[in-house]
């Protein structure tokens, strides 16, 4: 069972409405342990419901607009949402916190987590674009740090690896030596906008080849067939998960 699921709701290309997914990315870059389940509601859509199913505690983060000072943080009583609200805002690609809770009550019934908290951040700009307003970005970081400190989440830091346009994932020598020194093959397990690279003990188990590509010992892994459409290439964040026995890579 996951200890805590943190869900960032909202549309990541509508300015401050994307503060939930941005907070999830911020926590990912800090490197939270594997028992903290980070869920990007901006890409998961209604799949959010099934991501939280086995959680002991769930925290939703979303934007709101009430006319108050931008960046104001509110804590909302989640147990007031019981019935299915209007589906005008709900869609497969961006879900609001109240839709997630109402749908979870409807679909999961007795399996819905009992301990749910909701935090809302007052937005300023909801026009098309990926940037948060200065006030909202500052509040997003403050809320993320509050969650880390309040719930005793120990951050581990992240590694940086590179996804090339030819479909190769480049693992720097220092990471390769630490986690893949005894393996020349690995399996890759995709899961949403992340995947886990698990080293195999010997090449007789099959898997993908971890090729040494230069004198420094950097490794290259060809994963183009597993990449979702529209993926952005370049530097990516990764953490080592002892629970999964592999390198968990974020594709965002």
N, C-alpha and C positions, 0 to 999 in steps of 0.2 A: 504494500500500500504506500502511495506517495504521501509524504507528510503534509506538504502544502502545494496547492496548485494556484498559480498567479496568472490571471487572465487579463490581457490588455485588449479592450474592445475599441472599435472605431474604424474609420476609414483613413488609411495611412497617406492618402493623396488629397486630403481635404484639410490641410493646415492643422490647426489645433485639435481637430476631431481625431487625429492620429496619435494623440498623446498616450493612449493605452498601449498600442503596439510599440511605440518608441520607448516606453518604460520597460517593456519586456526586453527589447534590444539592449537597453542600458544595463539591465540586470545580467543579461547574457555576457556582455563584455566584461563585467566585473568578475564573472565566473562563479556561479552558484553551484552548490553540490547537487548530485543526481537526484536526491530525494525531494528537491524543489522542482516542481513541474512547471515550466514556463510555457504559456499558451498564447500565441499571437492570434487574437480574435479577428484581426484585420485580414488574415489569409486563411484561417481555419473555417470561418463562417460558422454554420450550425454544427460542425464537427466538434466545436467547443464542448458541447454537452457530453460527448463520449470521452473527451480528454479529462473531464473532472470526475467521472463516475466513481473511481476508486480512491478519491482523495479524502483525507481526514479533515482538511480545512481548505476553503477556497476564498481567494481574494480577487475581486473584480476591480479593474481600473478603467475609467471611461471619462470622456469630456462632457461638459454640460454648458448651457448658456442660459443664465437667469438674469443677466443684467448687472450682476455684482462685479467686484473688482477682478480683472483677469488674473488667473493664477490661484484664486481662492480654492482651498481644498475642503470638501465636504465628506462626511461619513454618513451613509444612508442605511436605514434599516431594511435589509434585504428580505426579511420574512414577511413584509407587506405585499410582496409580489407573488400572487397565487394563481391568478387567472391569465390566460393568454391575451396579451395586448394586441393592438392593431398591428398588422404585418406591413404597414406602409414603409417602414424603414428597414425591416429585416430582409436580408438576401443571402445568397450562398457565399458571398465574399466579405461581407462586413456585418457584424452583428452587435447590437447594443446589449448592455448588461441586463436590462429588464426582459428582453426577449430571451436571453440565455437562461435566466432563472425560471421564467415562466415555462419555457419549453422543457427545461430539466424537470420541473415539477410534473409536467404532463407526461413526459416520456420515461423518465427514470423512476418516478413515483417513490417508493420506499427506499430506493437506492441512491437518492440524491443526498449529497453531503449535508449534514445538519449544521455545520459551522461555516457560515458564509458571511463575508464582509464586503462592502462596496465603498470605494472611494471615488469621488468625482472631482475633476479639476475644471474650474471655470475657464472657458475658452475666450479668445479674443478674435481670432481670424479663422474663418471656416471656408475660405476660398480655395480653389484648386491649387495644389502645391504640396511639397513634402516637408517644408520647413515649419517648425513651431515658432510661435511668438516668443520673445525673450522672457516674458513673465511666466508663460506656461512651461517652457523648458526648465526654468529654475525650479518651479514647483514640482515638476516631474522628478527631478533629481532629488529634491528634498523628500518627496514621498517615498521614492525607492530606498533612500538611506534610512528613512523611518522604518520601513518594512524590514530591512536587513537587521537593524538594531533591535526593534521591538520583538521580533521573533527569533533572534539569536542565529541568524543565517550567516555562516562563515563563508566569505568569498575566497576563491582560490586563484583568481587571476586567469588570464587566457593566453593561448599561443596564437601566433599569426602565421597562417599558411596562405598559399596562393592558388587560385583557380584560373588556369589559362584558357584562352579561347579555343585551343585545340582539344579541350576536354581533359587535360591532365591536371591533377591535383599535385602541387609541389610541396613536399614536406621537408623543411629545413633539416640540416644534418644534426643539430643539437636535439631536436625532437625525435628524429629517426633513431639516433643512438640511444636515447633514453627509453623509448617504448617499442622500437622495431628492430633492435640490434640483432636479435636471434631469428628474425623472420624475413623471408624474401617474398612472401605472399600474404594476402589479406582478403577478408570478405568485407563488403560494404552493405550496410543495412539502411535503406532510405526510410525516413519518417517525416512527412510534411516538408518543411523548409530546413531540415537538417538531416544529416546522416552520420552513422557511426562506422569508423574504420577499425576493424578488429584483426590484429595480427594472428596468423596461423603458425603453429609450432613447427610444421614442416611442409614442403611443397607437395607432398603426396596427398594432402587434403584438398588440393585444387586451389581455387581462389584466384585473385588478380595479382599480377606481378608488381612488386615494389622495386622499380629499377633505379639503380644508382646512376645519376646523370652527369656528375662532374667530380672533380678531384676533392671537393669539400665533403662529398658523401650525401648530398641532397638526394631525396628519393622522389620518383614520379609514379603516380598511380592513374591509369586511364579510366575515367568514370563517366565519359560523355553520354553513354546510353542511359544512365540513371538520373541525369539532370532534368529538372522540370523545365517547361518552356518559359522563355523570357528571363532566364536567370542572368544576373549581372556578374561579369567576370571581375577578377582582381583579388585583393586581399580579403581573407575571411578569418573569422575568429573560431577558435577551437579550444576545448578543454578535455583533459583526460578523465574518464569515468572509470573508477575502480569497480563500480557496480556492474557496468556493462562490459568491462574489460577492453575498452577501445577508445579511440579518439573521436569525440563528438564534435562535428563541424557544423557551424551555422551557415546557411546559404544566403541569408539576408544581407 
